Amino acid sequence: MTTTDLYRVLLKVIGIYFFINYILSNFTGFYYDYIDNDSLSQSFVSFISIAVMIFLFYQLVFKTDSLIRILKLTSNHDSEEVKTDRLSSIDLFNAALVFIGLSLVVHNIITMLSQVYYLLELYIPNKVPTTVSKNYSFYFILYSGLSIVFGLFITLNAPKLALWLNKKTDRNQ
């Protein structure tokens, strides 16, 4: 594996990680923050941030080689080869995607379970709800639920996604 391959893997994984976090955090709160307020300036800012994030995602995932050339990441290395014992870029993508998926699931499962419990506690007959249960949030339920679904999807489909990400970009074969 060359240093370019290693940088390619790192940039693509970073792009996917940031894109997933951005999508989950902004689109789940889009209704609660922007549509309810009817503020044109907030909607404009959100659309600009969406456009910038899509541009960065496109550059990091699909135009990785041009980004490596622009940033000159392959210059000034002692060796062009990175010593790995039978470890390919597909294996690195697979491990990184499984890590991202599992971290999404583990990080959000407790939040979702507690918020659903607080919501259900309000509907139990003859039970006085606690102060904490009155503060449940549909935003946290939606955000955590989508994070868990995306995390499971990424974890279960990591080999296929790794093959898709490993496609040679910006190279003439």
LOKOLSE-417899 format. One line per 5 residues: number of its first residue (from 0); their letters; for each residue y, x, z of N, C-alpha, C. Coordinates in Angstrom, 2 decimals. Atoms other than C-alpha are relative to their C-alpha. Example, Ala and Ser with C-alpha at 12.3 -4.5 7.8 and 13.67 -1.06 7.14 Angstrom:
// LOKOLSE-417899
0) AS) -1.19/0.89/0.00/-4.50/12.30/7.80/1.20/0.90/0.00  -1.19/-0.82/-0.06/-1.06/13.67/7.14/1.09/-0.77/0.73
***
This chain:
// LOKOLSE-417899
0) MTTTD) -1.17/0.85/0.00/0.00/0.00/0.00/1.23/0.90/0.00  -1.24/-0.78/0.08/3.41/1.31/-0.91/1.03/-0.56/0.96  -1.07/0.47/-0.89/6.56/1.03/1.15/0.69/-1.22/-0.60  -0.59/1.17/0.65/7.91/-1.43/-1.42/-0.81/-1.25/0.32  0.85/1.15/-0.35/4.92/-3.70/-0.79/0.23/-0.43/1.45
5) LYRVL) -0.24/0.32/-1.40/5.53/-3.50/2.94/1.35/-0.70/0.19  -1.31/0.66/-0.08/9.22/-4.35/2.57/-0.03/-1.38/-0.64  0.13/1.29/0.66/8.30/-7.16/0.19/-0.62/-1.02/0.95  0.65/0.89/-0.96/5.98/-8.67/2.79/0.97/-0.37/1.12  -0.92/0.27/-1.10/8.55/-8.33/5.57/1.14/-0.93/-0.40
10) LKVIG) -1.12/0.84/0.44/11.41/-9.87/3.58/-0.44/-1.43/-0.28  0.48/1.35/0.29/9.34/-12.82/2.40/-0.34/-0.75/1.28  0.36/0.65/-1.26/8.01/-13.54/5.88/1.26/-0.37/0.79  -1.27/0.31/-0.68/11.52/-13.35/7.36/0.68/-1.19/-0.66  -0.60/1.13/0.72/12.79/-15.70/4.66/-0.68/-1.32/0.32
15) IYFFI) 0.73/1.23/-0.31/10.07/-18.24/5.32/0.22/-0.42/1.45  -0.20/0.32/-1.41/10.48/-18.03/9.09/1.38/-0.63/0.23  -1.35/0.54/-0.17/14.25/-18.59/8.96/0.15/-1.36/-0.68  -0.10/1.26/0.72/13.90/-21.37/6.40/-0.69/-1.12/0.78  0.70/1.03/-0.78/11.34/-23.26/8.49/0.79/-0.38/1.24
20) NYILS) -0.81/0.30/-1.19/13.44/-22.95/11.64/1.26/-0.76/-0.37  -1.22/0.68/0.42/16.56/-24.03/9.75/-0.29/-1.44/-0.37  0.35/1.36/0.43/14.89/-27.03/8.17/-0.31/-0.87/1.20  0.40/0.80/-1.15/13.35/-28.21/11.42/1.17/-0.31/0.92  -1.09/0.24/-0.94/16.46/-27.78/13.52/1.13/-0.82/-0.60
25) NFTGF) -1.14/0.72/0.58/19.02/-29.16/11.06/-0.34/-1.35/-0.57  0.30/1.29/0.61/17.26/-31.94/9.22/-0.47/-1.03/1.02  0.36/0.99/-1.01/15.85/-33.54/12.35/1.24/-0.50/0.73  -1.24/0.41/-0.65/19.32/-33.60/13.87/1.06/-0.50/-0.94  -1.00/0.42/0.99/21.09/-34.53/10.64/0.46/-1.42/0.26
30) YYDYI) -0.37/1.39/-0.23/21.00/-38.23/11.38/0.81/-0.14/1.29  -0.64/0.17/-1.30/22.02/-37.87/15.02/1.38/0.65/0.05  -1.26/-0.73/-0.10/24.83/-35.39/14.48/1.01/-0.37/-1.08  -0.94/0.10/1.10/26.32/-35.98/11.08/0.19/-1.43/-0.51  -0.12/1.33/0.57/25.57/-39.47/9.84/0.65/-0.96/1.00
35) DNDSL) -0.58/0.89/-0.99/26.46/-41.22/13.10/1.50/0.23/0.18  -1.41/-0.30/-0.23/29.82/-39.47/13.34/0.89/-0.37/-1.18  -0.75/0.34/1.21/30.89/-40.36/9.79/1.16/0.96/-0.26  -1.04/-0.99/0.22/32.90/-37.18/9.61/-0.27/0.73/-1.31  0.15/-0.62/1.30/33.43/-35.93/6.09/-0.03/1.52/0.11
40) SQSFV) -0.03/-1.46/-0.14/34.23/-32.40/7.24/-1.32/0.53/0.56  1.29/-0.44/-0.52/31.02/-32.14/9.26/-1.08/-0.10/-1.06  0.98/0.15/1.08/28.99/-33.43/6.32/0.19/1.10/-1.04  -0.28/-1.06/0.96/30.70/-30.94/4.00/-0.51/1.34/0.51  0.47/-1.25/-0.59/29.99/-28.05/6.36/-1.52/0.05/0.01
45) SFISI) 1.46/0.00/-0.02/26.37/-29.12/6.69/-0.57/0.20/-1.40  0.48/-0.21/1.36/25.94/-29.29/2.91/0.21/1.43/-0.46  -0.23/-1.40/0.33/27.47/-25.84/2.54/-1.05/0.87/0.69  1.00/-0.81/-0.70/25.14/-24.44/5.19/-1.39/-0.20/-0.61  1.28/0.24/0.67/22.17/-26.07/3.43/-0.06/0.80/-1.29
50) AVMIF) -0.04/-0.75/1.26/23.23/-24.51/0.13/-0.15/1.50/0.25  0.11/-1.43/-0.34/23.63/-21.07/1.73/-1.43/0.33/0.42  1.36/-0.26/-0.44/20.22/-21.33/3.39/-0.99/-0.05/-1.15  0.88/0.06/1.18/18.53/-22.38/0.14/0.18/1.25/-0.86  -0.26/-1.23/0.76/20.21/-19.45/-1.62/-0.67/1.20/0.66
55) LFYQL) 0.63/-1.12/-0.71/19.05/-17.00/1.07/-1.53/-0.08/-0.08  1.44/0.17/0.13/15.53/-18.45/0.99/-0.47/0.42/-1.39  0.36/-0.36/1.37/15.42/-18.09/-2.79/0.06/1.52/-0.20  -0.14/-1.44/0.16/16.65/-14.50/-2.63/-1.09/0.76/0.77  0.99/-0.71/-0.80/14.27/-13.47/0.17/-1.42/-0.22/-0.47
60) VFKTD) 1.39/0.29/0.37/11.16/-15.14/-1.21/-0.27/0.27/-1.49  0.27/-0.10/1.43/11.53/-15.14/-5.00/0.63/1.20/-0.68  -0.69/-1.15/0.59/13.90/-12.25/-5.73/-0.08/1.21/0.94  0.18/-1.05/-1.00/12.49/-9.79/-3.22/0.21/1.39/-0.58  -0.12/-1.34/0.58/12.26/-6.81/-5.56/1.44/0.37/-0.33
65) SLIRI) -1.41/-0.32/0.28/15.89/-7.07/-6.65/0.75/0.25/1.30  -0.63/-0.23/-1.30/16.92/-7.30/-3.00/-0.36/1.37/0.55  0.43/-1.34/-0.44/14.88/-4.17/-2.21/0.77/1.07/-0.77  -0.78/-0.97/0.79/16.64/-2.35/-5.07/1.46/0.03/0.43  -1.41/0.05/-0.40/20.10/-3.53/-3.98/0.21/0.69/1.35
70) LKLTS) -0.12/-0.60/-1.33/19.53/-2.49/-0.36/-0.52/1.43/0.06  0.55/-1.37/0.10/17.86/0.79/-1.48/-0.96/0.30/1.14  0.95/-0.16/-1.09/15.02/0.33/0.97/-1.11/1.00/-0.28  1.11/-0.90/0.33/12.60/2.58/-0.90/0.43/1.45/-0.09  -0.44/-1.39/0.11/14.73/5.72/-0.93/-0.09/0.70/1.35
75) NHDSE) 0.02/-0.87/-1.18/14.53/8.61/1.55/-1.22/-0.21/0.90  1.24/0.08/-0.77/10.92/8.16/2.62/-0.80/1.26/-0.26  0.81/-1.20/0.17/8.60/11.07/3.22/-1.14/-0.23/-0.98  1.13/0.32/0.85/5.73/9.35/1.48/0.16/-1.40/-0.56  -0.10/1.32/0.61/5.57/6.45/-0.93/-1.13/-0.90/0.47
80) EVKTD) 1.16/0.77/-0.44/2.19/5.35/0.43/0.04/-0.22/1.51  0.15/0.32/-1.42/1.72/3.60/3.75/-1.49/-0.01/0.28  1.43/-0.14/-0.29/-1.62/4.51/5.29/-0.49/-1.25/0.73  0.65/1.16/-0.60/-3.58/1.36/5.94/-1.46/0.03/-0.41  1.43/0.00/0.29/-7.32/1.20/6.19/-0.42/-1.38/-0.46
85) RLSSI) 0.44/1.24/0.63/-8.29/-1.59/3.81/0.85/-1.21/0.40  -0.90/1.09/-0.33/-5.28/-3.69/4.78/0.94/-0.21/-1.18  -0.82/0.28/1.18/-3.54/-5.38/1.88/1.20/-0.85/0.40  -1.17/0.83/-0.28/-0.29/-7.27/1.60/-0.42/-1.45/0.23  0.50/1.36/-0.25/-2.29/-10.52/1.47/-0.42/-0.15/1.45
90) DLFNA) 0.39/0.04/-1.41/-3.74/-9.68/4.88/1.21/-0.05/0.92  -1.22/0.03/-0.80/-0.27/-9.02/6.26/0.68/-1.36/-0.07  -0.56/1.35/0.14/1.04/-12.30/4.83/-0.81/-1.00/0.81  0.87/0.93/-0.71/-1.94/-14.14/6.26/0.22/0.09/1.51  -0.21/-0.17/-1.44/-1.47/-12.66/9.75/1.38/-0.49/0.42
95) ALVFI) -1.36/0.43/-0.34/2.28/-13.30/9.71/0.12/-1.51/-0.05  -0.07/1.45/0.11/1.85/-16.90/8.56/-0.75/-0.68/1.14  0.73/0.56/-1.14/-0.78/-17.59/11.22/0.84/0.14/1.27  -0.86/-0.21/-1.17/1.57/-16.10/13.83/1.16/-0.99/0.01  -1.12/0.94/0.07/4.50/-18.23/12.63/-0.48/-1.42/0.30
100) GLSLV) 0.53/1.34/-0.22/2.38/-21.38/12.56/-0.39/-0.24/1.45  0.41/0.17/-1.40/0.86/-20.84/15.99/1.20/0.03/0.95  -1.17/-0.02/-0.87/4.23/-19.98/17.51/0.76/-1.32/-0.07  -0.63/1.32/0.11/5.66/-23.24/16.16/-0.75/-1.04/0.83  0.80/0.97/-0.75/2.79/-25.21/17.67/0.13/0.22/1.50
105) VHNII) -0.02/-0.31/-1.44/2.74/-23.45/21.05/1.38/-0.23/0.59  -1.36/0.12/-0.52/6.50/-23.43/21.44/0.44/-1.46/0.16  -0.49/1.37/0.01/6.90/-27.15/20.77/-0.94/-1.04/0.58  0.95/1.00/-0.48/3.79/-28.83/22.15/0.39/-0.54/1.38  -0.37/0.44/-1.35/5.02/-28.95/25.76/1.22/-0.91/-0.05
110) TMLSQ) -1.19/0.83/0.13/8.40/-30.34/24.76/-0.35/-1.39/-0.52  0.35/1.30/0.56/6.85/-33.08/22.67/-0.79/-0.83/1.02  0.80/0.75/-0.96/4.28/-34.06/25.30/0.85/-0.52/1.16  -0.83/0.45/-1.11/6.89/-34.21/28.06/0.96/-1.11/-0.44  -0.92/1.04/0.48/9.34/-36.25/25.95/-0.74/-1.32/-0.26
115) VYYLL) 0.78/1.22/0.22/6.61/-38.72/24.93/-0.39/-0.61/1.35  0.33/0.50/-1.34/5.54/-38.99/28.58/1.21/-0.71/0.62  -1.21/0.62/-0.54/9.14/-39.73/29.62/0.27/-1.34/-0.68  -0.21/1.25/0.73/9.40/-42.38/26.92/-1.00/-1.06/0.45  1.03/0.96/-0.42/6.11/-44.02/27.90/0.18/-0.44/1.44
120) ELYIP) -0.23/0.33/-1.40/7.06/-43.92/31.57/0.98/-1.16/0.16  -0.96/1.10/-0.05/9.90/-46.32/30.85/-0.66/-1.35/-0.25  0.66/1.26/0.36/7.44/-48.93/29.55/-1.19/-0.34/0.89  1.08/0.32/-0.93/4.93/-48.83/32.41/0.50/-1.10/0.94  -0.46/1.10/-0.86/5.15/-52.15/34.27/-0.12/0.38/1.49
125) NKVPT) -0.03/-0.19/-1.45/5.96/-52.10/38.00/0.18/1.46/0.40  -0.28/-1.40/-0.34/7.00/-48.43/37.89/1.48/0.24/-0.16  -1.43/-0.33/0.06/10.49/-47.29/38.66/0.11/1.34/-0.70  -0.12/-1.27/0.72/11.41/-44.65/36.08/0.86/1.00/0.76  -0.76/-1.06/-0.64/12.65/-41.35/37.38/1.26/0.30/-0.81
130) TVSKN) -1.23/-0.36/0.70/16.02/-39.93/36.44/-0.31/0.82/-1.24  0.36/-0.85/1.13/14.35/-37.41/34.17/-0.53/-0.84/-1.16  0.58/0.79/1.08/12.44/-40.06/32.24/1.04/-0.83/-0.74  -1.07/0.73/0.69/15.67/-41.90/31.44/0.72/0.89/-1.02  -0.68/-0.94/0.89/16.84/-38.78/29.60/-0.87/0.47/-1.16
135) YSFYF) 0.81/-0.39/1.15/14.17/-38.71/26.91/0.88/-0.01/-1.25  -0.80/-0.11/1.21/15.40/-37.91/23.43/-0.91/-0.13/-1.22  0.75/0.13/1.25/14.11/-39.09/20.06/0.17/1.24/-0.86  -0.22/-1.23/0.75/15.64/-35.95/18.60/-1.05/1.05/0.37  0.99/-1.00/-0.42/13.37/-33.70/20.69/-1.41/-0.41/-0.38
140) ILYSG) 1.32/0.47/0.41/10.35/-35.87/19.93/-0.21/0.27/-1.49  0.10/-0.22/1.44/11.05/-35.70/16.20/-0.05/1.48/-0.34  -0.02/-1.44/0.26/11.89/-31.99/16.21/-1.32/0.65/0.39  1.25/-0.60/-0.46/8.83/-31.05/18.25/-1.18/-0.47/-0.84  1.09/0.52/0.83/6.54/-33.31/16.24/-0.04/0.64/-1.37
145) LSIVF) -0.04/-0.65/1.31/7.71/-31.91/12.92/-0.36/1.49/0.09  0.34/-1.41/-0.19/7.43/-28.36/14.27/-1.50/0.18/0.14  1.45/-0.09/-0.18/3.85/-28.99/15.33/-0.72/-0.26/-1.32  0.63/0.29/1.29/2.96/-30.54/11.96/0.16/1.17/-0.97  -0.22/-1.16/0.86/4.55/-27.66/10.04/-0.83/1.20/0.47
150) GLFIT) 0.78/-1.10/-0.53/2.90/-25.14/12.34/-1.48/-0.13/-0.32  1.41/0.21/0.34/-0.53/-26.67/11.84/-0.23/0.15/-1.50  0.13/-0.14/1.45/0.02/-26.90/8.09/0.00/1.47/-0.40  -0.09/-1.42/0.35/1.03/-23.24/7.88/-1.24/0.75/0.48  1.17/-0.70/-0.54/-1.82/-22.08/10.13/-1.26/-0.33/-0.79
155) LNAPK) 1.22/0.40/0.70/-4.50/-24.07/8.32/-0.01/0.41/-1.47  -0.10/-0.38/1.42/-3.25/-23.13/4.84/0.50/1.43/-0.18  -0.52/-1.37/0.07/-2.33/-19.50/5.60/-0.60/0.81/-1.14  0.53/-0.81/1.12/-4.77/-17.93/3.09/0.57/-0.41/-1.36  -0.56/0.46/1.28/-3.48/-20.09/0.21/1.48/0.36/-0.10
160) LALWL) -1.41/-0.37/0.00/0.14/-19.53/1.22/0.18/1.50/-0.18  -0.08/-1.46/0.14/-0.51/-15.78/1.48/-0.21/0.41/-1.45  0.20/-0.29/1.42/-1.85/-15.72/-2.07/1.23/-0.39/-0.82  -1.19/0.43/0.71/1.17/-17.68/-3.26/1.16/0.96/0.22  -1.10/-0.92/-0.30/3.58/-15.34/-1.50/-0.21/1.38/-0.59
165) NKKTD) 0.30/-1.35/0.48/1.82/-12.26/-2.79/0.19/0.15/-1.51  -0.23/-0.11/1.44/2.59/-13.09/-6.40/1.05/1.08/-0.26  -0.94/-1.07/0.33/4.36/-10.21/-8.01/1.28/-0.63/-0.56  -1.28/0.56/0.42/8.03/-11.10/-8.35/0.84/1.11/-0.64  -0.92/-0.91/0.70/10.53/-9.47/-10.68/-0.68/1.26/-0.54
170) RNQ) 0.69/-1.17/0.55/7.88/-7.12/-12.08/-0.62/-0.39/-1.34  0.69/0.20/1.26/6.64/-6.82/-15.58/-1.38/0.58/0.14  1.38/-0.48/-0.17/2.89/-6.60/-15.51/-0.53/0.52/-1.31
***
